[in-house]
Amino acid sequence: MVSRKVLNLPKIAILITTLNRKDLLEESLTTLLPDSEHFERLIILDNGRQGIEVDHPKVSVFEQKKSMHAAESWNYGLTQLLEVTDCDHMLVLHDDVALRRGQLESIRMQLRDEPGYWLYHSTHGMCSFVVHRDYLKNSTLWFDTGFNNHYHDYDFRYRLWIAEAERVKVLGALNPRTYRRGSSMTKTNGLRESRTKSRERYTAKWGGRPDQEQYTVSFNADPRAIRLNIVTPCCRPERLKAVMESLLANPDKLGDVELQWYIGLDSSQISEDKIAEIKGWESCWITVGSVQHPDSDKGNAQRNWCLDAVEDQHDGDIKDFVYFVDDDNIMHSDFYEHVVPVLKHGSTQGILFDTQTKGGRILFRAGEDTPIKARYTDTAQIVVASDVIGDIRWVLSEVDHPSDGVFAEATLGSLRHGLVYLDKQLGYHNYQTPETHGEKCN
């Protein structure tokens, strides 16, 4: 007889897939079946035709006609659960996971106390999920069949977190006892190779290994060519050679990304002969212009001239990004290695990272807890898509706040999607200037 308190708890259906580990499955069932009052339906997918038989009214065994790997089996099994049960919550288990007595009740109590949450628990690198049927009905992809080993677990977990971060919660009650034995766990060369491929694919898809992900949208290469436009306002032309050398220091890291350099010379600070000399540098990748403005004493009029030039050559077939390297700075030696792969991510609209002084002191940090605004954000730590910049330009005169933070807030501060944070020092602050807070052109 079902107790009254059980009747008031959310209903759960369970899915277990198994492949050549009948012994481990049987151990799992020894603790699961005695708690059958706490689940409505249990489906076991026998992926190896092991002749599994379970005599229990709530248990169904499906023998696969053809062998499927774990992700395919889970997708098929969840489809069956959605059809044969009206339970709101689906618990997905590996065949070598055994819950302790009473854990199902604890899970249901947690679901009752915090309704609407879609829950997971990770153990030994593997994941067991409690997922609401609404997520399964609304999601176009459950387990990614392109992964083997436990990377399809990680992938599902991360996508679940992205989709409903505020609803994902670790269930402390779900602490499975995991069995790790049997010939199926032998580390063969084939298994190692499969795991390596899955790890590489996961890293490419999400920008990092599990718990080091950088992307909030799975990687899909933008079909457009990528162009990185470097903007340098200049009143100190003697420092441009160092800037150029830094831009060309690691050309192999650029790959097929096109590099363009725009130099905006302050004609009120530089002689006509010097301007003519630098304009002689113009080539297929260098564009030089001279401009002056009475209200601009920090290079902002020159930055705006460069942005106008970038916009003039903008082509819909090319995705343009802009990065500012002032004439008292240089390109960070690690910039291309870590930024270029993110530029190729189809959803990237902006990138933030840390800046450091020449001596290695971190000066400006990037992170979701750090506001993007004046006095918090430096020019050298932002990369912005030209589409995001649009007609936004730098304020000509710094009245109340440093204009670099104002520009960053106007562009990146409004982004809700496509903003990538890189937890690395990839920008320098006034590298060609002694450790001060900069110097005014004069």
Secondary structure, DSSP 8 states (H G I E B T S, - for coil): ---HHHHTS--EEEEEEESS-HHHHHHHHHHHGGGGGG-SEEEEEETT--------TTEEEEE-SS---HHHHHHHHHHHHHHH---SEEEEEETTEE--TTHHHHHHHHHHHSTT-EEEEEETTEEEEEEEHHHHHH-S-SS-TT--TTHHHHHHHHHHHHHTTTTEEE-TT---EE---SGGG---HHHHHHHHHHHHHHHHHHSSSTT----SS---B-SSEEEEEEEEEES-GGGHHHHHHHHTS-GGGGTT-EEEEEEEEETTTS-HHHHHHHHTT--SSEEEEEE--TT--SSHHHHHHHHHHHHHT--TTEEEEEEE--TT----TTHHHHHHHHHTBTT--EEEEEEE-TTS-EEE--STTS--STTT--GGGEEEEHHHHTT----SS-SSS-HHHHHHHHHGGG-SSSEEEEEEEEEESSTTS-SSS-----
